[in-house]
Amino acid sequence: MLYWILGLLLFGLSAGFSHADAKNIHTNMFSSGDILKIIVYGNPDLTLETKVNESGKITFPLLGEITIGGMTPSAAEKKIADMLQREGFLRKPQVTILTTTLYSQQISMLGHVRNQGRYTIDGERSLTDVLAMAGGISPDGGNTVTLIRAEDDHFVKEEINMLAIFQSGDMRLNPTIRGGDLIYVAIAPRFYIYGEVQRPGFYRLEPNMTVVQALSTGGGLNQRGTERGVRIQRRDADGMLQVIRVKPNDLVQPDDVVYIQESLF
């Protein structure tokens, strides 16, 4: 049930963080790949949608190429307005730049979230915020989230235990997400159970699950099963398959195969 609680918590967070933080709208800087709509009030023929090229430039009617990479929207608006007035095209022009897509502020959400894809973040957002934007972790998703980001000329990988964040309430464990980050939620660890049980199959492995809890998940022993005949098939570090006799309170590990033998009596 832990993953249902985690999913509901993340979904609930989405209500509080679904809108852009207004104070940050005019502080994001333009970079290559951003798609913008530029409006000059009273001059519809100068209104256009354009994309910032790799050099940080756009092409604007009458003015040609203009460098706006590294500028905030308000600074770029003033620059275009000043150029239109200085060149004698318009008197006191009013220029507005609307952001259609901020490529530099996009992140990738992959793996076992409800809605995979690319998302645009405005302002400062935490990991739980962006997971909520993607609909939360799906029922088969694990509690560990992998964060990959570019740092100078290399990539950094970090693994975050989501369950630890909610159990401890320590939001310092909840990292701030930046544009360009890649977030991946792996499938939850599983174990397999077969033999003389009520419901053989594969199941989600909960933290610190014991053998007796695994048997309970599989519906318990059937009439022919015996707890004395419980074995676990587990691969060692070299990939060799080991058959282990276990006790009821031994811990089950990811990808273990729990086998219940038939009672001889």
Salt bridges, closest charged atoms under 4 A:
GLU65 OE1 - LYS57 NZ 3.77
ASP82 OD2 - LYS78 NZ 2.84
ASP140 OD2 - HIS112 ND1 3.34
GLU151 OE2 - ARG178 NH2 3.16
ASP153 OD1 - HIS154 ND1 3.42
ASP170 OD1 - ARG172 NE 2.95
ASP181 OD2 - ARG149 NH2 2.60
GLU196 OE1 - ARG224 NE 3.13
GLU206 OE2 - ARG204 NE 3.61
ASP256 OD2 - ARG234 NH2 2.63
